[in-house]
């Protein structure tokens, strides 16, 4: 076997081993990133459920307070002109 063919086989083998190592490392990092995504989804779902529970508690408190003190659905009007600080006296 000539020197050129030995070098070619060596380089091809080295290239194949390098590609296998790269793909193996790449798959490991992708798997780790996917696991982080699952953990983020769990945290997101937990925060959403906490917000829903908080909303339901606030809704229940509101209905309790409305029974004790009815709320009028009138808009808040602007202050009278004599209380306006922007007017020059």
CORLIN-V200431 format. One record per residue. PHI is phi as a letter, one per 40 degrees, with the letter a starting at -180 (* if undefined). OMEGA is omega in degrees with one decimal (none if undefined). NEAR is the number of other ideal C-beta (glycine too) atoms within 10 Angstrom. Layout:
PHI/OMEGA/NEAR  PHI/OMEGA/NEAR
This chain:
*/-177.1/6  c/-179.6/7  c/-179.4/7  c/-179.8/8  c/176.8/9  c/178.3/10  c/179.7/10  c/178.7/11  c/178.8/11  c/179.5/10  c/178.7/10  c/178.3/10  c/179.0/10  c/178.1/10  c/-179.9/10  c/179.6/10  c/177.9/10  c/179.3/10  c/178.9/10  c/179.1/10  c/180.0/10  c/-179.2/10  c/178.6/10  c/179.6/9  c/179.9/10  c/178.6/10  c/178.1/10  c/-180.0/10  c/177.0/9  c/178.5/10  c/178.4/10  c/178.2/10  c/178.2/9  c/178.3/9  c/176.3/10  c/177.5/10  c/178.3/10  c/178.7/9  c/177.7/9  c/177.9/10  c/178.4/10  c/179.0/10  c/179.7/10  c/178.2/10  c/179.1/10  c/177.5/10  c/179.2/10  c/179.7/10  c/177.1/10  c/178.2/10  c/178.4/10  c/178.8/10  c/178.3/10  c/178.0/10  c/-179.9/10  c/176.6/10  c/178.7/10  c/178.6/10  c/178.7/10  c/177.2/10  c/179.7/10  d/-179.1/11  c/175.9/9  c/-179.3/10  c/179.3/11  c/177.7/10  c/-179.1/8  c/-175.7/6  a/-176.5/7  c/179.9/7  b/177.2/8  c/-177.0/5  c/178.8/4  b/178.4/6  c/178.0/6  c/-177.8/5  c/178.6/6  c/179.4/8  c/178.2/9  c/-177.2/7  c/-177.3/7  c/177.5/7  c/-177.9/8  c/-176.8/9  c/-177.4/6  c/179.2/4  c/176.0/8  c/-179.1/3  c/none/4
